[in-house]
Amino acid sequence: MSLDSSEIVAVILAGGFGTRVKHLLPNIPKPMASVKGKPFVEWIIKYLHSQGIKKTIISTGYLGEVIEKYFAHQTMEGMEVKCCRETTALGTAGGFVNVVKNHKLSPKAWLITNGDSLIFANLQPLFSYLEDEKVSGVILGLSLNDTSRYGSLVYDQDYNLINFAEKKPGAGVVNAGVYLLRHNLIAEFPQNIPLSFEQEVFPCLLDKGIKFKVHIVDAPFLDIGTPSSLAQAEKFIIHNFSSEG
């Protein structure tokens, strides 16, 4: 039986410092960069809603009060949005664990994504992987001609994740930063803080024999982490949200 999107809670990781674009975004965290009149993170939430997600929690950190104040007064139709602050830098996985502990939710699965990137992929195929009880999670992989900016995913012929490779030039499949994880998997996470998904959580879980699938897409993707990519955000949103107001 396929996992229903209503059984999934999304977590947007928005606690980073945004060092490379901080000079362009004074006094606001990177996910709050204004794009077509809305914060970039709001476009992520709109995308998640279009995929059937009804509940989103934003993991905040650096200048988190800016995000929290905005969403305290911003109603998003059909989507419940909450924020959860990390008071010290916890790392990507640490921020996620902090959300789980503070909100005491136990959905069938969590969908984790970054607050500074957006990929317009159909998420429905990810949900169907969890019909197989042996699969504990799915990583969204993006097929690119040049993988030099991102770590690549290494997988076998059955699309089982083997490991994460370092950044390198050339064609390949990169980590799009979107993870679908069963709730019960959190009990297997390493306990150290700060905690990274890519460097610590996935290597640890793979060593335990836990199975993750890689779902590969060729889809519009933007990471606003550099001045040049931030400058592309308006055009990217207008093109991919052509029907949005």
C-alpha positions in Angstrom: 0.0 0.0 0.0 1.5 3.4 -1.1 2.4 5.9 1.5 0.0 8.8 1.5 1.4 12.4 1.5 -0.8 13.2 4.5 1.3 10.7 6.5 4.4 12.7 5.9 5.7 15.8 7.8 8.2 18.0 6.0 11.2 19.6 7.7 13.0 22.5 6.0 16.6 23.0 7.2 17.1 26.8 7.5 19.6 27.2 10.3 22.8 27.9 8.3 24.9 31.1 8.2 24.8 31.5 4.4 28.4 32.8 4.5 28.9 33.2 0.7 25.8 35.4 0.2 25.6 37.1 3.7 26.9 40.4 2.2 24.0 40.5 -0.2 21.4 39.7 2.5 22.1 41.9 5.5 20.1 41.1 8.6 18.1 38.2 7.1 18.9 34.5 6.8 19.5 33.1 3.3 16.1 31.3 3.1 14.4 34.7 3.6 15.9 36.1 0.5 13.1 38.0 -1.4 12.2 36.3 -4.7 9.3 37.6 -6.7 7.9 39.4 -3.6 8.1 36.3 -1.2 10.9 34.8 0.8 12.6 31.9 -1.0 11.5 29.5 1.7 7.8 30.3 1.1 8.3 29.1 -2.5 9.7 25.9 -1.1 6.5 25.5 1.1 4.3 26.2 -1.9 6.1 23.5 -3.8 5.7 21.0 -0.9 2.0 21.8 -0.8 1.7 21.1 -4.5 3.1 17.6 -3.7 0.4 17.0 -1.2 2.3 17.8 2.0 0.1 19.4 4.7 2.5 20.1 7.6 5.9 21.7 7.5 8.3 22.6 10.2 11.2 25.0 9.6 14.3 24.3 11.5 15.8 27.8 12.2 19.1 29.0 13.6 21.0 32.0 12.4 18.6 35.0 12.5 15.8 32.5 13.1 13.6 35.2 14.7 13.2 36.7 11.2 11.7 33.5 9.8 9.6 32.9 12.9 8.2 36.4 12.9 7.3 36.2 9.2 5.4 32.9 9.5 3.7 33.8 12.7 1.8 36.4 10.7 1.7 34.5 7.3 -1.2 32.1 6.7 -0.6 29.5 4.0 -3.8 27.9 2.7 -3.8 24.1 3.2 -0.5 24.1 5.0 0.4 24.2 8.6 3.8 25.9 9.1 5.7 25.9 12.4 9.2 26.9 13.3 11.7 25.2 15.7 14.9 27.0 16.8 18.3 25.6 17.4 20.2 27.7 19.9 23.6 26.3 18.9 24.7 25.0 15.5 23.5 21.4 15.4 24.4 20.4 11.8 21.9 19.3 9.2 20.8 16.1 10.9 21.1 17.7 14.4 18.6 20.4 13.4 16.2 17.7 12.2 16.5 15.7 15.4 15.9 18.9 17.3 12.6 19.3 15.4 11.5 15.7 16.1 12.3 16.0 19.9 10.6 19.4 20.3 7.4 18.6 18.3 7.0 15.0 19.5 5.4 13.9 16.2 5.6 10.4 14.8 4.5 10.5 11.2 5.1 7.4 9.1 7.9 9.3 7.4 9.7 12.7 7.3 10.6 14.6 4.2 13.7 16.7 4.8 14.8 19.4 2.4 17.1 22.5 2.5 15.9 26.0 3.0 18.2 27.4 0.3 17.5 25.0 -2.6 14.5 24.0 -4.5 14.0 21.1 -7.0 10.8 20.8 -9.0 10.6 17.0 -9.0 7.5 14.8 -8.6 7.8 13.4 -5.1 5.1 10.7 -5.5 7.6 8.1 -6.7 9.6 8.6 -3.5 6.6 7.7 -1.4 6.0 4.4 -3.2 9.5 3.1 -2.4 8.5 2.8 1.3 5.9 0.2 0.2 8.9 -2.2 0.6 9.4 -2.7 4.3 13.1 -3.4 3.7 13.6 0.2 2.5 14.2 2.7 5.3 14.6 5.8 3.2 15.0 7.4 -0.2 17.4 10.1 -1.4 16.5 12.3 -4.3 19.4 12.3 -6.8 19.7 14.9 -9.6 21.4 14.0 -12.9 23.8 16.7 -13.9 26.4 17.2 -16.6 28.8 18.9 -14.1 28.8 17.7 -10.5 31.8 19.9 -9.4 29.6 22.0 -7.0 28.0 19.1 -5.2 28.8 15.7 -3.7 27.8 12.8 -5.9 25.8 9.7 -4.9 27.3 6.2 -5.5 24.7 3.5 -5.9 24.4 -0.1 -7.3 22.5 -1.4 -10.3 19.3 -1.7 -8.2 19.7 2.0 -7.1 20.7 1.1 -3.5 22.8 3.8 -2.0 26.4 2.8 -1.4 28.0 6.0 -0.3 28.5 9.7 -0.9 31.5 10.8 -3.1 33.4 14.0 -2.8 32.8 16.9 -5.2 34.4 16.2 -8.6 34.0 17.5 -12.2 32.1 15.6 -14.9 28.7 14.1 -15.3 27.0 12.2 -12.5 24.1 12.1 -10.0 24.3 14.6 -7.1 22.6 14.7 -3.8 19.6 17.1 -4.3 19.3 17.4 -0.5 15.9 15.8 -0.3 15.5 12.8 2.0 12.4 10.7 2.8 13.0 8.8 6.0 10.9 6.4 8.0 10.2 7.8 11.5 11.6 4.7 13.3 15.0 5.3 11.6 15.7 8.2 13.9 16.4 5.8 16.8 19.4 4.5 14.8 21.0 7.9 14.3 24.4 8.6 15.9 24.1 10.6 19.2 26.8 13.2 18.6 26.1 16.9 18.1 26.6 18.6 15.7 25.5 15.9 13.3 25.7 15.8 9.6 23.4 13.7 7.3 26.0 13.3 4.6 29.2 12.8 6.7 27.8 10.9 9.7 24.2 9.7 9.6 24.1 8.0 6.2 27.6 6.4 6.6 26.6 5.1 10.0 23.3 3.7 8.9 24.8 2.1 5.8 27.4 0.4 8.0 24.4 -1.1 9.9 23.1 -2.6 6.7 20.1 -0.2 6.5 18.8 0.2 2.9 18.3 3.5 1.2 17.2 3.9 -2.4 18.4 6.6 -4.8 15.6 8.1 -6.9 17.1 9.9 -9.9 15.4 12.8 -11.7 16.3 15.4 -14.3 14.4 18.4 -13.0 14.7 22.1 -12.5 17.0 22.8 -9.5 18.4 25.9 -7.9 20.6 26.4 -4.9 20.8 30.1 -3.9 24.1 29.6 -2.0 26.3 31.7 -4.2 25.9 35.3 -5.5 25.5 34.1 -9.1 22.9 31.5 -8.3 21.0 33.9 -6.0 20.7 36.2 -8.9 19.0 33.5 -10.9 16.3 32.9 -8.3 13.6 35.3 -9.7 13.8 33.9 -13.2 13.8 30.3 -11.8 10.7 30.9 -9.7 8.8 32.8 -12.5 9.5 30.0 -15.0 8.6 27.1 -12.6 5.7 28.8 -10.8 4.1 30.3 -14.0 0.6 29.8 -12.7 1.3 31.3 -9.3 0.3 34.7 -8.2 
